Amino acid sequence: MPTDSLTLTPGPVQGTLTVPSDKSITHRALLFGAVAHGPSHVHNPLRSGDTLTTLRLVRDLGIRVDETEDGSWIVHGQGLHGLREPETVLDCRNSGTTARLTMGLLAGQTFFSVLAGSPQLRKRPMGRVSEPLRRMGARIYGRDQGRLLPLALVGSPLQGIDYDLPVASAQVKSALLLAGLYAQGTTRIREPGPARDHTERMLRHMGVPLTREGNLITIQSPEQELTPLTLTVPGDFSSAAFFLAAGAIVPGSRVLLQNVGVNPTRIGFLQALKAMGAQVILHNPRESGSEPVADLEITPSALRGVTIRGDQIVTMIDELPVLAVVATQAQGKTVVRDAGELRVKETDRIATVVTELRKLGAAIEELPDGFIVHGPTRLKGAAVWSHGDHRLAMALAVAGLLAEGETHIQDMACAADSFPGFVETLFKLRKQ
């Protein structure tokens, strides 16, 4: 089946599935494992376009990564000061996480490096990382005064800083914490709201002196080398969200998602579904390494509109496109505000979500920092386009399960950036 386009007709999804492994945790396991002292064992990693980009980058920095028969990765960490000057430009391709976290990791090295990326990534803002890194003493040069890729980094001594994040951002926070591993003194970061805390959990697990009091995170350069990791990566909640959405709104559906990470900083979409009246059951809650995990079961129910804004946004920023699809089937008005970050994702996700859902008949209004959806609305099949954005592609696929007639989605291949095998998984659940 060709993956560059997809045609869907309405119908339920039914069955049990395991979603791809968590992308955020896989990125971090590779980068952090590279500077640990000794081999880190990463079981069940995500093999997607974005994470394979980080894998290639780590290897370009002189780190050996073995792939075992069961699909695990062994990252042969060389210690905090064991990375090697790359012989070529480090290509981050389309992965903003790779670019931003690597900036923090490379800022305190002793060598020269250049980060580049796809045309799409070259449009995304990097100043939110480069500017505080420069305050720490980093030497970063590039387009728009170091705010856009490509960027050149000349490794230099760093000093700890006190920094108030202007917006809650796990990528910016993680970059500064990585730089803090190499900085003299203490680095203190205050975040205005909850952002993903995978970095803090993983670094503490590796023995880094990192503390958190309220919204203040403090890190000091460790006196000892980082302890290697041994972890099993849970299922990615952001990938699970698309099937949770389908299970909530497509008549006749019933979906059980196994081994999904339910980190409290990641499940804003789950909380929004519950607030809308969705019937979601959490089975077998447990811990896997330092991360909470559960099995999630969902069936359709009558939904009502909600308002999402403020601190809620950062806990579901990647799920907002599919929330818009869910909102088309909810009674009343669903309002999303304070989500201006969507403007600088793989696409301008506010504009593209509004444009494409309108083609399907959705009553959706664009706001400067979000959107308003009026529901419920009967969607009708049409030709739509993902704009090369994996989250939008999969959100449109969920809409296609509802829309009357045929929905034709152009450029589905980008779904593999975070969810390899998404189309195959979707059709497997359609046949059960």
RODOFI-933226 format. One record per residue (C-alpha): x, y, z; residue number from 1. Coordinates in Angstrom, 1 decimal, always signed. Layout:
- x y z num
- X Y Z NUM $
...
END
This chain:
- x y z num
- +0.0 +0.0 +0.0 1 $
- +1.5 +3.4 -1.0 2 $
- +2.2 +5.6 +2.0 3 $
- +2.4 +8.9 +0.2 4 $
- -1.4 +9.1 +0.0 5 $
- -4.2 +7.5 +1.9 6 $
- -7.9 +7.0 +1.1 7 $
- -10.3 +6.3 +4.0 8 $
- -14.0 +5.7 +4.3 9 $
- -15.9 +5.9 +7.6 10 $
- -15.9 +3.0 +10.0 11 $
- -14.9 +1.9 +13.6 12 $
- -11.6 +0.9 +15.0 13 $
- -11.6 -2.2 +17.2 14 $
- -8.8 -4.1 +18.9 15 $
- -5.8 -4.1 +21.1 16 $
- -2.5 -2.5 +20.1 17 $
- +0.9 -1.4 +21.3 18 $
- +1.8 +2.1 +20.0 19 $
- +5.4 +3.0 +19.0 20 $
- +7.8 +3.7 +21.8 21 $
- +8.1 +7.2 +23.3 22 $
- +9.9 +9.6 +21.0 23 $
- +11.0 +12.1 +23.7 24 $
- +12.5 +9.4 +25.9 25 $
- +14.3 +7.7 +23.0 26 $
- +15.9 +11.0 +21.9 27 $
- +17.1 +11.5 +25.5 28 $
- +18.3 +8.0 +26.0 29 $
- +20.6 +8.3 +23.0 30 $
- +22.0 +11.7 +23.9 31 $
- +22.4 +11.1 +27.6 32 $
- +23.7 +7.6 +27.1 33 $
- +26.4 +9.1 +24.8 34 $
- +27.9 +11.1 +27.7 35 $
- +27.5 +8.3 +30.4 36 $
- +30.5 +6.4 +31.5 37 $
- +30.0 +2.9 +30.0 38 $
- +27.3 +1.2 +27.9 39 $
- +23.6 +2.1 +28.3 40 $
- +21.0 -0.5 +27.3 41 $
- +17.9 +1.0 +25.7 42 $
- +15.2 -1.6 +25.2 43 $
- +12.2 -1.0 +23.0 44 $
- +13.5 +2.3 +21.4 45 $
- +11.5 +4.1 +18.8 46 $
- +12.9 +3.7 +15.3 47 $
- +11.4 +6.7 +13.5 48 $
- +12.6 +9.4 +11.2 49 $
- +13.3 +11.8 +14.1 50 $
- +15.0 +9.3 +16.5 51 $
- +17.1 +7.8 +13.7 52 $
- +18.3 +11.3 +13.0 53 $
- +19.5 +11.5 +16.6 54 $
- +21.1 +8.1 +16.3 55 $
- +23.1 +9.2 +13.3 56 $
- +24.1 +12.4 +15.0 57 $
- +25.4 +10.5 +18.1 58 $
- +27.5 +8.3 +15.9 59 $
- +28.9 +11.3 +14.0 60 $
- +30.1 +12.5 +17.5 61 $
- +32.1 +9.4 +17.8 62 $
- +29.8 +7.2 +19.9 63 $
- +29.3 +3.6 +19.0 64 $
- +25.8 +2.3 +19.1 65 $
- +25.1 -1.4 +18.6 66 $
- +21.7 -2.7 +17.6 67 $
- +20.9 -6.1 +19.0 68 $
- +18.7 -8.9 +17.6 69 $
- +15.7 -7.9 +19.8 70 $
- +15.8 -4.3 +18.5 71 $
- +17.5 -2.9 +21.6 72 $
- +20.3 -0.3 +21.4 73 $
- +23.6 -0.4 +23.3 74 $
- +25.0 +3.1 +23.5 75 $
- +28.7 +3.0 +24.4 76 $
- +29.0 +6.2 +26.4 77 $
- +32.4 +7.8 +26.5 78 $
- +31.8 +10.1 +29.5 79 $
- +31.0 +13.7 +29.8 80 $
- +34.2 +14.7 +27.9 81 $
- +34.3 +11.8 +25.4 82 $
- +32.5 +13.2 +22.4 83 $
- +34.6 +13.7 +19.3 84 $
- +34.7 +16.6 +16.9 85 $
- +32.5 +15.6 +14.0 86 $
- +34.1 +15.4 +10.5 87 $
- +30.9 +16.7 +8.8 88 $
- +27.9 +18.9 +9.4 89 $
- +25.5 +17.4 +11.9 90 $
- +22.2 +17.1 +10.0 91 $
- +19.2 +17.3 +12.3 92 $
- +16.9 +16.8 +9.3 93 $
- +13.4 +17.6 +10.4 94 $
- +13.8 +17.0 +14.2 95 $
- +13.5 +20.1 +16.4 96 $
- +14.2 +18.0 +19.5 97 $
- +17.5 +16.8 +18.0 98 $
- +18.6 +20.3 +17.2 99 $
- +17.7 +22.0 +20.4 100 $
- +18.9 +19.4 +22.8 101 $
- +22.2 +18.9 +20.9 102 $
- +22.8 +22.7 +21.1 103 $
- +22.9 +22.3 +24.9 104 $
- +25.1 +19.3 +24.7 105 $
- +27.6 +20.8 +22.4 106 $
- +27.9 +24.3 +23.8 107 $
- +30.3 +23.2 +26.6 108 $
- +32.5 +20.9 +24.5 109 $
- +36.0 +21.8 +23.4 110 $
- +35.5 +21.4 +19.7 111 $
- +33.8 +23.0 +16.7 112 $
- +30.5 +21.7 +15.3 113 $
- +27.8 +22.8 +12.9 114 $
- +24.1 +21.9 +13.1 115 $
- +21.9 +22.0 +10.0 116 $
- +18.5 +20.7 +9.0 117 $
- +15.7 +20.4 +6.4 118 $
- +14.2 +23.5 +4.8 119 $
- +11.3 +23.0 +7.3 120 $
- +13.6 +22.9 +10.3 121 $
- +15.6 +25.9 +9.1 122 $
- +12.4 +28.0 +9.6 123 $
- +11.9 +27.0 +13.2 124 $
- +13.2 +29.3 +16.0 125 $
- +16.4 +28.4 +17.7 126 $
- +17.0 +31.8 +19.5 127 $
- +15.0 +30.6 +22.5 128 $
- +17.9 +28.1 +23.1 129 $
- +20.9 +30.0 +21.7 130 $
- +20.2 +33.2 +23.7 131 $
- +20.3 +31.7 +27.2 132 $
- +23.2 +29.5 +26.2 133 $
- +25.1 +32.6 +25.2 134 $
- +24.4 +34.0 +28.6 135 $
- +26.2 +30.9 +29.9 136 $
- +29.2 +31.7 +27.7 137 $
- +28.4 +29.6 +24.7 138 $
- +29.7 +30.8 +21.3 139 $
- +27.0 +30.3 +18.7 140 $
- +26.9 +31.8 +15.3 141 $
- +24.4 +31.5 +12.5 142 $
- +21.6 +33.1 +10.5 143 $
- +19.5 +35.8 +12.0 144 $
- +22.1 +36.4 +14.8 145 $
- +22.1 +32.7 +15.7 146 $
- +18.3 +32.3 +15.8 147 $
- +18.0 +30.0 +12.8 148 $
- +19.8 +26.9 +11.5 149 $
- +22.4 +26.3 +10.3 150 $
- +24.3 +27.2 +13.5 151 $
- +28.0 +26.9 +14.2 152 $
- +29.1 +26.2 +17.8 153 $
- +32.6 +26.8 +19.1 154 $
- +32.9 +24.9 +22.3 155 $
- +33.8 +27.1 +25.3 156 $
- +33.8 +27.2 +29.1 157 $
- +30.3 +27.7 +30.5 158 $
- +29.0 +29.4 +33.7 159 $
- +25.8 +28.5 +35.5 160 $
- +23.0 +31.0 +35.3 161 $
- +19.6 +31.9 +36.8 162 $
- +17.1 +31.8 +34.0 163 $
- +13.3 +32.3 +33.8 164 $
- +11.9 +30.5 +30.9 165 $
- +9.5 +32.9 +29.0 166 $
- +7.3 +30.0 +28.1 167 $
- +7.1 +26.4 +29.4 168 $
- +9.3 +24.4 +26.9 169 $
- +10.8 +21.0 +27.6 170 $
- +13.2 +21.4 +24.7 171 $
- +14.6 +24.7 +25.9 172 $
- +14.7 +23.5 +29.5 173 $
- +16.5 +20.2 +28.5 174 $
- +19.1 +22.1 +26.4 175 $
- +20.0 +24.3 +29.4 176 $
- +20.1 +21.4 +31.8 177 $
- +22.5 +19.6 +29.4 178 $
- +24.7 +22.7 +29.3 179 $
- +24.5 +22.8 +33.0 180 $
- +26.4 +19.5 +33.1 181 $
- +29.4 +21.4 +31.8 182 $
- +29.0 +24.7 +33.6 183 $
- +30.9 +26.0 +36.6 184 $
- +28.6 +26.8 +39.5 185 $
- +24.9 +26.3 +39.7 186 $
- +22.3 +26.6 +36.9 187 $
- +18.8 +27.5 +38.1 188 $
- +15.8 +27.3 +35.7 189 $
- +12.3 +28.6 +36.6 190 $
- +9.5 +27.5 +34.3 191 $
- +6.2 +29.3 +34.2 192 $
- +4.2 +26.1 +33.9 193 $
- +4.5 +22.3 +33.7 194 $
- +6.6 +21.0 +30.8 195 $
- +7.7 +17.5 +30.1 196 $
- +10.1 +16.3 +32.8 197 $
- +11.7 +13.3 +31.1 198 $
- +15.1 +15.0 +31.2 199 $
- +14.9 +15.6 +35.0 200 $
- +13.8 +12.0 +35.7 201 $
- +16.5 +10.5 +33.5 202 $
- +19.4 +12.7 +34.7 203 $
- +18.5 +12.0 +38.4 204 $
- +18.5 +8.3 +37.5 205 $
- +22.0 +8.7 +36.2 206 $
- +23.2 +10.3 +39.4 207 $
- +23.2 +14.0 +38.4 208 $
- +22.8 +16.4 +41.3 209 $
- +19.5 +17.9 +40.1 210 $
- +16.7 +19.1 +42.4 211 $
- +13.2 +20.6 +42.0 212 $
- +11.3 +22.9 +44.3 213 $
- +8.1 +24.1 +42.9 214 $
- +8.8 +25.6 +39.5 215 $
- +12.6 +25.9 +40.2 216 $
- +15.0 +23.3 +38.8 217 $
- +18.6 +23.4 +40.0 218 $
- +21.5 +21.5 +38.5 219 $
- +25.2 +21.4 +39.2 220 $
- +28.0 +19.9 +37.2 221 $
- +28.5 +16.4 +38.6 222 $
- +31.7 +15.5 +40.3 223 $
- +31.4 +11.9 +39.1 224 $
- +30.7 +10.5 +35.7 225 $
- +27.1 +9.7 +34.7 226 $
- +25.8 +6.2 +35.5 227 $
- +24.8 +4.3 +32.3 228 $
- +21.1 +3.8 +31.7 229 $
- +19.2 +0.5 +31.6 230 $
- +15.6 +1.3 +30.6 231 $
- +12.6 +0.0 +28.6 232 $
- +11.0 +2.8 +26.6 233 $
- +7.2 +2.9 +27.2 234 $
- +4.6 +3.6 +24.5 235 $
- +4.4 +7.2 +23.3 236 $
- +1.3 +8.9 +24.7 237 $
- +1.4 +11.3 +21.7 238 $
- +1.1 +8.4 +19.4 239 $
- -1.6 +6.8 +21.5 240 $
- -3.6 +10.0 +21.3 241 $
- -4.8 +9.4 +17.8 242 $
- -6.4 +6.0 +18.6 243 $
- -7.8 +7.4 +21.8 244 $
- -9.4 +10.1 +19.7 245 $
- -10.8 +7.6 +17.2 246 $
- -12.1 +5.4 +20.1 247 $
- -13.8 +8.4 +21.6 248 $
- -15.7 +9.7 +18.5 249 $
- -16.1 +6.9 +15.9 250 $
- -19.3 +4.9 +16.5 251 $
- -18.8 +1.2 +17.2 252 $
- -15.1 +1.6 +18.2 253 $
- -13.4 +0.0 +21.1 254 $
- -9.6 +0.3 +21.6 255 $
- -7.2 -1.0 +24.2 256 $
- -3.7 +0.5 +24.1 257 $
- -1.1 -1.4 +26.1 258 $
- +2.0 -0.1 +27.9 259 $
- +1.5 +3.6 +27.3 260 $
- +3.6 +6.1 +29.2 261 $
- +1.3 +8.3 +31.4 262 $
- +3.8 +10.8 +32.7 263 $
- +1.7 +13.5 +34.4 264 $
- +3.4 +16.2 +32.3 265 $
- +2.3 +14.5 +29.1 266 $
- -1.4 +13.5 +29.5 267 $
- -3.2 +16.8 +29.2 268 $
- -5.1 +15.3 +26.2 269 $
- -6.3 +12.4 +28.3 270 $
- -7.5 +14.9 +30.9 271 $
- -9.2 +17.0 +28.2 272 $
- -11.0 +13.9 +26.9 273 $
- -12.3 +13.1 +30.4 274 $
- -13.4 +16.7 +30.8 275 $
- -15.3 +16.3 +27.6 276 $
- -17.1 +13.2 +28.9 277 $
- -15.0 +10.5 +27.3 278 $
- -15.1 +7.0 +28.8 279 $
- -11.5 +6.2 +29.4 280 $
- -10.4 +3.4 +31.8 281 $
- -6.8 +3.1 +33.0 282 $
- -5.8 -0.5 +33.7 283 $
- -2.8 -1.9 +35.5 284 $
- -1.0 +1.4 +36.4 285 $
- +2.7 +0.7 +37.1 286 $
- +6.3 +2.1 +37.0 287 $
- +8.8 +1.3 +34.2 288 $
- +12.2 +2.6 +35.2 289 $
- +11.4 +6.2 +36.3 290 $
- +8.3 +6.6 +34.2 291 $
- +4.6 +5.7 +35.0 292 $
- +2.9 +3.3 +32.6 293 $
- -0.7 +2.0 +32.1 294 $
- -3.1 +0.3 +29.7 295 $
- -5.8 +2.6 +28.3 296 $
- -9.2 +1.5 +27.2 297 $
- -11.7 +3.8 +25.4 298 $
- -15.2 +3.6 +23.8 299 $
- -17.4 +6.3 +22.2 300 $
- -19.6 +8.5 +24.4 301 $
- -21.4 +11.8 +24.2 302 $
- -18.9 +14.6 +24.4 303 $
- -19.2 +18.3 +25.3 304 $
- -17.1 +21.3 +24.4 305 $
- -14.3 +22.5 +26.7 306 $
- -11.9 +25.4 +27.0 307 $
- -8.2 +24.6 +27.0 308 $
- -5.7 +27.3 +27.9 309 $
- -2.8 +28.3 +30.2 310 $
- -0.9 +25.5 +31.9 311 $
- -3.0 +22.9 +30.1 312 $
- -1.5 +23.7 +26.7 313 $
- +2.0 +22.6 +27.3 314 $
- +0.9 +19.2 +28.6 315 $
- -0.9 +18.5 +25.3 316 $
- +0.8 +20.7 +22.7 317 $
- +1.4 +17.9 +20.2 318 $
- -2.2 +16.6 +20.6 319 $
- -4.0 +19.8 +19.8 320 $
- -4.5 +19.0 +16.1 321 $
- -6.3 +15.8 +17.0 322 $
- -8.2 +17.5 +19.8 323 $
- -9.6 +19.8 +17.1 324 $
- -10.9 +16.7 +15.3 325 $
- -12.5 +15.4 +18.5 326 $
- -14.1 +18.8 +19.1 327 $
- -16.0 +18.6 +15.8 328 $
- -18.1 +15.8 +17.5 329 $
- -18.6 +17.5 +20.8 330 $
- -21.7 +19.4 +21.8 331 $
- -21.1 +23.1 +22.0 332 $
- -18.0 +25.2 +21.7 333 $
- -14.4 +24.0 +22.2 334 $
- -11.9 +26.9 +22.7 335 $
- -8.1 +26.5 +22.6 336 $
- -6.1 +29.6 +23.6 337 $
- -2.5 +30.4 +24.7 338 $
- -1.2 +27.9 +22.0 339 $
- +0.8 +30.3 +19.9 340 $
- +3.6 +27.7 +20.0 341 $
- +1.7 +25.8 +17.4 342 $
- +2.7 +28.5 +14.9 343 $
- +6.3 +27.4 +15.0 344 $
- +6.0 +23.6 +14.8 345 $
- +6.7 +21.5 +11.7 346 $
- +4.1 +23.7 +10.1 347 $
- +1.9 +26.6 +11.4 348 $
- -0.4 +24.1 +13.0 349 $
- -3.1 +26.6 +13.8 350 $
- -3.4 +27.7 +10.1 351 $
- -3.0 +24.2 +8.6 352 $
- -5.4 +22.5 +11.1 353 $
- -8.1 +25.1 +10.4 354 $
- -7.5 +25.0 +6.6 355 $
- -7.7 +21.2 +6.3 356 $
- -10.6 +20.6 +8.7 357 $
- -12.7 +23.2 +7.0 358 $
- -12.3 +21.2 +3.8 359 $
- -14.0 +18.3 +5.6 360 $
- -16.9 +20.6 +6.7 361 $
- -15.7 +21.5 +10.3 362 $
- -16.9 +24.7 +11.8 363 $
- -13.6 +25.9 +13.1 364 $
- -12.3 +29.5 +13.5 365 $
- -8.6 +30.6 +13.6 366 $
- -7.4 +32.6 +16.5 367 $
- -4.0 +34.3 +16.9 368 $
- -3.1 +31.8 +19.6 369 $
- -5.4 +28.9 +19.0 370 $
- -8.8 +28.0 +17.5 371 $
- -12.6 +27.6 +18.2 372 $
- -14.5 +24.6 +17.1 373 $
- -18.3 +24.5 +17.0 374 $
- -19.9 +21.1 +17.2 375 $
- -21.2 +18.6 +16.6 376 $
- -20.6 +18.7 +12.8 377 $
- -21.2 +16.0 +10.2 378 $
- -17.9 +15.8 +8.4 379 $
- -17.8 +15.0 +4.6 380 $
- -14.9 +13.4 +2.8 381 $
- -12.7 +15.6 +0.7 382 $
- -9.1 +15.8 -0.6 383 $
- -6.8 +17.1 +2.2 384 $
- -3.1 +17.6 +2.7 385 $
- -0.8 +17.0 +5.6 386 $
- +1.6 +19.8 +4.7 387 $
- +4.4 +17.3 +5.5 388 $
- +3.4 +17.4 +9.3 389 $
- +3.2 +14.0 +10.9 390 $
- +0.7 +15.2 +13.6 391 $
- -1.6 +16.7 +11.1 392 $
- -1.5 +13.7 +8.8 393 $
- -2.6 +11.4 +11.6 394 $
- -5.3 +13.8 +12.9 395 $
- -6.7 +13.9 +9.4 396 $
- -6.8 +10.1 +9.3 397 $
- -8.9 +10.1 +12.5 398 $
- -11.2 +12.6 +10.8 399 $
- -11.4 +10.3 +7.8 400 $
- -12.8 +7.5 +10.0 401 $
- -15.9 +9.8 +10.5 402 $
- -16.3 +11.7 +7.3 403 $
- -19.1 +10.6 +4.9 404 $
- -17.8 +9.3 +1.6 405 $
- -14.0 +9.1 +0.9 406 $
- -11.3 +11.2 +2.4 407 $
- -8.1 +11.4 +0.4 408 $
- -5.0 +12.5 +2.5 409 $
- -1.9 +13.6 +0.5 410 $
- +1.5 +13.0 +2.0 411 $
- +1.0 +10.4 +4.7 412 $
- +4.6 +9.2 +4.6 413 $
- +5.5 +11.9 +7.1 414 $
- +3.6 +10.0 +9.8 415 $
- +6.7 +7.9 +10.1 416 $
- +8.5 +10.8 +11.7 417 $
- +6.9 +9.7 +15.0 418 $
- +4.6 +6.7 +14.2 419 $
- +6.2 +4.1 +11.9 420 $
- +3.6 +1.8 +10.6 421 $
- +0.7 +4.1 +11.4 422 $
- -1.3 +3.3 +8.2 423 $
- -0.8 -0.4 +8.7 424 $
- -1.9 -0.2 +12.3 425 $
- -5.0 +1.7 +11.3 426 $
- -6.1 -0.8 +8.8 427 $
- -5.4 -3.7 +11.1 428 $
- -7.8 -2.2 +13.6 429 $
- -10.3 -1.6 +10.8 430 $
- -10.4 -5.3 +9.9 431 $
- -10.9 -6.7 +13.4 432 $
END
